[in-house]
Amino acid sequence: MVDSPQEGRGAAAPRPRDASRPEAAAATRGPAVVLMAKAPRAGRVKTRLSPPLSPAECAALARCLFADTAAAALSVVRAVFVAYAPADGRAALEPLLPAGAAVGWLEQRGSGLGERLSSVVERVFALGSGPVLLLGADSPTLPPRYLAAAVEALASGGADAALGPTDDGGYYLVGLRRPAPGLFEGVEWSTPRAYEQTARNAARLSLRLAELPRWYDVDTPADLERLRRELAGDHDARRRAPATLRWLQSLDPARDLAERPEAPD
């Protein structure tokens, strides 16, 4: 999941509701996928990848990750929303969507990631969608069938919540059949405890949990090297992530993306 953005210092001034377009610009009935995304700006995204990447390269990669993840979501459901940050971030993300894509836009609200996720869930359910999946925008080769499996588990009534675990102890997806206030309380984001704590909250709230297949986010140099190896050896992965593939192919093939320079003495 996307980390809570820190775009400025001090308390942010209250902002009016974003009414430049209705939040329901996408189809709002039936299952929905919400992409949690930050504007891909140098020095603000994928900072754990610098080095070996430059801040500008991190931003370029983030654009590709978002584009491929959005295309995957649009291949599974009609109702896709982008929950964006900061307040002016939509302009940087909108050109990355497939031509003609109809999506809804939601400004992220809240002081931390848990509050932001809770706010998005509440607003999308209020628009008439359901079940609702929240998806990070940094797993470009994630098989769409994992999203479809989450939708099926929730829509059929077989589960109340779904979580897609990542290898680092977090999760790439959380899905809900109905709003679940308290699900994100006390979660230590960006730690190996995030999945376990969210699953524990689900049990406390008596939510039947469906666990999806494990996958990975692209957050660290080791993740990026893993992504390059996957794209080099898996035809289906290349088909799912064309933008990311093109960007990686533009780099020097001999470049070690997992390497971090040693700190000077």
C-alpha positions as CSV (number, residue, x, y, z in Angstrom):
1,M,0.0,0.0,0.0
2,V,1.1,3.6,-0.6
3,D,2.7,5.3,2.3
4,S,1.1,8.3,3.9
5,P,2.5,11.3,1.9
6,Q,4.5,14.0,3.5
7,E,4.3,16.8,0.9
8,G,4.6,19.7,3.2
9,R,5.3,20.8,6.7
10,G,2.9,22.0,9.4
11,A,-0.9,21.5,9.4
12,A,-2.6,21.6,6.1
13,A,-5.3,24.2,5.6
14,P,-8.9,22.7,5.2
15,R,-9.8,22.1,1.6
16,P,-13.3,22.2,0.1
17,R,-14.7,19.0,-1.4
18,D,-13.1,18.4,-4.9
19,A,-16.0,19.0,-7.2
20,S,-14.1,19.6,-10.5
21,R,-15.7,16.3,-11.5
22,P,-18.2,14.1,-9.7
23,E,-16.6,11.4,-7.6
24,A,-18.8,9.0,-9.4
25,A,-17.1,9.6,-12.8
26,A,-16.7,5.8,-13.0
27,A,-19.4,3.3,-12.9
28,T,-20.4,3.1,-9.2
29,R,-22.6,0.0,-9.0
30,G,-21.1,-3.4,-8.4
31,P,-17.5,-4.3,-7.4
32,A,-14.9,-1.5,-7.3
33,V,-11.2,-1.2,-7.2
34,V,-9.5,1.8,-5.7
35,L,-5.9,2.6,-6.6
36,M,-4.0,4.3,-3.8
37,A,-1.6,6.5,-5.6
38,K,0.8,9.4,-5.0
39,A,1.7,11.9,-7.7
40,P,4.9,10.6,-9.3
41,R,7.2,13.5,-8.5
42,A,11.0,13.3,-8.1
43,G,12.1,13.1,-4.5
44,R,8.5,12.2,-3.3
45,V,8.0,8.7,-4.5
46,K,9.9,5.4,-4.3
47,T,12.6,7.1,-2.3
48,R,13.9,3.7,-0.9
49,L,15.0,3.0,-4.5
50,S,17.4,6.0,-4.5
51,P,20.2,4.8,-4.8
52,P,20.6,3.0,-7.1
53,L,18.0,5.0,-9.0
54,S,18.1,8.8,-9.2
55,P,15.0,10.7,-7.9
56,A,14.0,11.4,-11.5
57,E,14.3,7.7,-12.4
58,C,12.2,6.8,-9.3
59,A,9.4,9.1,-10.5
60,A,9.6,7.7,-14.0
61,L,9.3,4.2,-12.6
62,A,6.4,5.2,-10.4
63,R,4.5,6.4,-13.5
64,C,5.0,3.1,-15.2
65,L,3.9,1.1,-12.1
66,F,0.8,3.1,-11.8
67,A,-0.1,2.8,-15.5
68,D,0.3,-1.0,-15.5
69,T,-1.6,-1.4,-12.2
70,A,-4.5,0.8,-13.4
71,A,-4.8,-1.3,-16.6
72,A,-5.0,-4.5,-14.6
73,A,-7.8,-3.0,-12.4
74,L,-9.7,-1.9,-15.5
75,S,-9.5,-5.4,-16.9
76,V,-11.3,-6.9,-13.9
77,V,-14.1,-4.4,-12.9
78,R,-16.0,-1.5,-14.4
79,A,-15.8,0.7,-11.4
80,V,-12.2,1.9,-10.8
81,F,-11.3,4.9,-8.7
82,V,-8.0,6.6,-8.0
83,A,-7.4,7.9,-4.5
84,Y,-4.7,10.4,-5.0
85,A,-2.3,12.6,-3.0
86,P,-1.4,15.3,-2.6
87,A,-4.4,17.6,-3.3
88,D,-3.0,18.6,-6.8
89,G,-1.8,15.1,-7.6
90,R,-4.6,14.2,-10.0
91,A,-3.1,16.2,-12.9
92,A,0.1,14.1,-12.8
93,L,-1.8,10.8,-12.7
94,E,-4.6,11.2,-15.2
95,P,-2.5,11.2,-18.4
96,L,-1.1,7.7,-17.3
97,L,-4.5,6.0,-17.7
98,P,-5.5,4.1,-20.8
99,A,-7.1,6.2,-23.4
100,G,-10.8,6.6,-22.8
101,A,-10.7,5.1,-19.3
102,A,-13.6,6.3,-17.1
103,V,-12.4,6.4,-13.5
104,G,-13.6,8.2,-10.4
105,W,-11.2,10.5,-8.5
106,L,-11.0,10.8,-4.7
107,E,-8.5,13.0,-2.9
108,Q,-7.0,11.1,0.0
109,R,-8.1,12.5,3.4
110,G,-6.7,11.9,6.8
111,S,-3.6,12.4,8.9
112,G,-2.2,8.9,8.4
113,L,-2.5,5.9,6.0
114,G,-5.1,4.2,8.2
115,E,-7.3,7.2,8.2
116,R,-6.9,7.6,4.5
117,L,-7.9,4.0,3.8
118,S,-10.9,4.3,6.1
119,S,-12.0,7.5,4.4
120,V,-11.8,6.0,0.9
121,V,-13.7,2.9,1.9
122,E,-16.5,5.0,3.4
123,R,-16.8,7.2,0.4
124,V,-16.8,4.5,-2.2
125,F,-19.4,2.4,-0.4
126,A,-21.5,5.5,-0.1
127,L,-21.5,5.9,-3.9
128,G,-23.2,2.5,-4.1
129,S,-20.2,0.3,-5.0
130,G,-19.4,-3.0,-3.3
131,P,-17.4,-5.0,-2.7
132,V,-14.5,-2.6,-2.6
133,L,-10.9,-3.4,-3.1
134,L,-8.1,-1.0,-2.2
135,L,-4.9,-1.7,-4.2
136,G,-1.4,-0.3,-4.0
137,A,0.0,1.0,-7.3
138,D,3.4,-0.7,-7.1
139,S,2.8,-4.3,-8.1
140,P,2.7,-4.0,-11.9
141,T,2.9,-7.8,-12.7
142,L,0.2,-8.8,-10.2
143,P,-2.1,-11.3,-12.0
144,P,-5.6,-9.8,-12.5
145,R,-7.0,-13.2,-11.4
146,Y,-6.0,-12.3,-7.9
147,L,-8.2,-9.3,-8.0
148,A,-11.0,-11.4,-9.5
149,A,-10.6,-14.0,-6.7
150,A,-11.0,-11.3,-4.1
151,V,-14.1,-9.9,-5.8
152,E,-15.6,-13.4,-6.0
153,A,-14.9,-14.3,-2.4
154,L,-16.5,-11.0,-1.2
155,A,-19.4,-10.8,-3.6
156,S,-20.4,-14.4,-3.1
157,G,-20.6,-13.8,0.7
158,G,-17.9,-16.4,1.4
159,A,-15.7,-13.7,3.1
160,D,-16.2,-10.3,4.7
161,A,-12.6,-9.1,4.1
162,A,-9.7,-10.1,1.8
163,L,-6.0,-9.5,2.2
164,G,-3.2,-10.0,-0.3
165,P,0.0,-10.5,1.7
166,T,3.4,-9.3,0.5
167,D,6.8,-10.9,1.3
168,D,7.8,-8.0,3.5
169,G,4.9,-8.4,6.0
170,G,2.6,-5.9,4.5
171,Y,-0.2,-6.4,1.9
172,Y,-0.8,-5.3,-1.7
173,L,-4.6,-5.4,-1.4
174,V,-7.4,-5.2,1.1
175,G,-11.0,-5.9,0.2
176,L,-14.2,-5.4,2.1
177,R,-17.8,-6.7,1.5
178,R,-19.1,-3.8,3.7
179,P,-17.5,-1.0,5.7
180,A,-15.5,-2.2,8.7
181,P,-14.6,0.7,11.0
182,G,-11.6,-0.1,13.2
183,L,-10.0,-2.4,10.7
184,F,-6.9,-0.2,10.3
185,E,-6.6,0.9,14.0
186,G,-3.1,0.5,15.5
187,V,-1.5,-0.8,12.3
188,E,2.2,-0.1,12.1
189,W,2.5,0.8,8.4
190,S,5.6,0.0,6.4
191,T,6.7,-2.6,9.0
192,P,6.7,-6.4,8.9
193,R,3.7,-6.4,11.3
194,A,1.2,-4.6,9.1
195,Y,-0.5,-7.7,7.7
196,E,-0.6,-9.5,11.0
197,Q,-2.1,-6.5,12.8
198,T,-4.7,-6.0,10.2
199,A,-5.7,-9.7,10.2
200,R,-5.9,-9.5,14.0
201,N,-8.2,-6.5,13.7
202,A,-10.4,-8.4,11.2
203,A,-10.7,-11.3,13.7
204,R,-11.6,-8.9,16.5
205,L,-14.3,-7.4,14.3
206,S,-15.6,-11.0,13.5
207,L,-14.8,-10.6,9.8
208,R,-14.3,-13.8,7.9
209,L,-11.0,-13.3,6.1
210,A,-9.9,-14.6,2.7
211,E,-6.2,-14.6,2.2
212,L,-5.1,-14.1,-1.4
213,P,-1.9,-15.5,-2.9
214,R,1.3,-13.8,-1.8
215,W,2.9,-11.3,-4.1
216,Y,5.4,-8.4,-3.8
217,D,5.6,-4.6,-4.0
218,V,8.4,-2.8,-5.7
219,D,9.8,-0.8,-2.8
220,T,13.5,-1.7,-2.5
221,P,16.4,-2.3,-4.8
222,A,16.1,-6.0,-4.2
223,D,12.4,-5.8,-5.3
224,L,13.4,-3.9,-8.4
225,E,16.0,-6.6,-9.3
226,R,13.3,-9.3,-8.7
227,L,11.0,-7.4,-11.0
228,R,13.6,-7.2,-13.8
229,R,14.2,-11.0,-13.5
230,E,10.5,-11.7,-13.6
231,L,10.0,-9.7,-16.7
232,A,13.0,-11.2,-18.4
233,G,11.8,-14.8,-17.9
234,D,8.0,-14.6,-17.8
235,H,6.1,-13.9,-21.0
236,D,2.8,-13.4,-19.1
237,A,4.4,-10.9,-16.8
238,R,5.7,-8.9,-19.7
239,R,2.2,-8.8,-21.2
240,R,0.8,-7.5,-17.9
241,A,3.4,-4.8,-17.4
242,P,4.2,-3.2,-20.8
243,A,5.0,0.3,-19.5
244,T,7.3,-1.0,-16.7
245,L,9.0,-3.4,-19.2
246,R,9.7,-0.6,-21.6
247,W,11.2,1.6,-18.9
248,L,13.4,-1.2,-17.6
249,Q,14.6,-2.0,-21.1
250,S,15.7,1.6,-21.5
251,L,18.3,1.1,-18.7
252,D,21.7,-0.3,-19.2
253,P,21.2,-4.1,-19.1
254,A,24.5,-4.4,-17.2
255,R,23.3,-2.1,-14.4
256,D,23.0,-3.8,-11.0
257,L,19.7,-2.5,-9.7
258,A,20.1,-4.2,-6.4
259,E,23.5,-2.6,-5.7
260,R,23.8,0.2,-3.1
261,P,27.0,2.2,-3.0
262,E,29.0,1.8,0.2
263,A,28.9,4.7,2.5
264,P,32.2,6.7,2.7
265,D,34.5,6.1,5.6
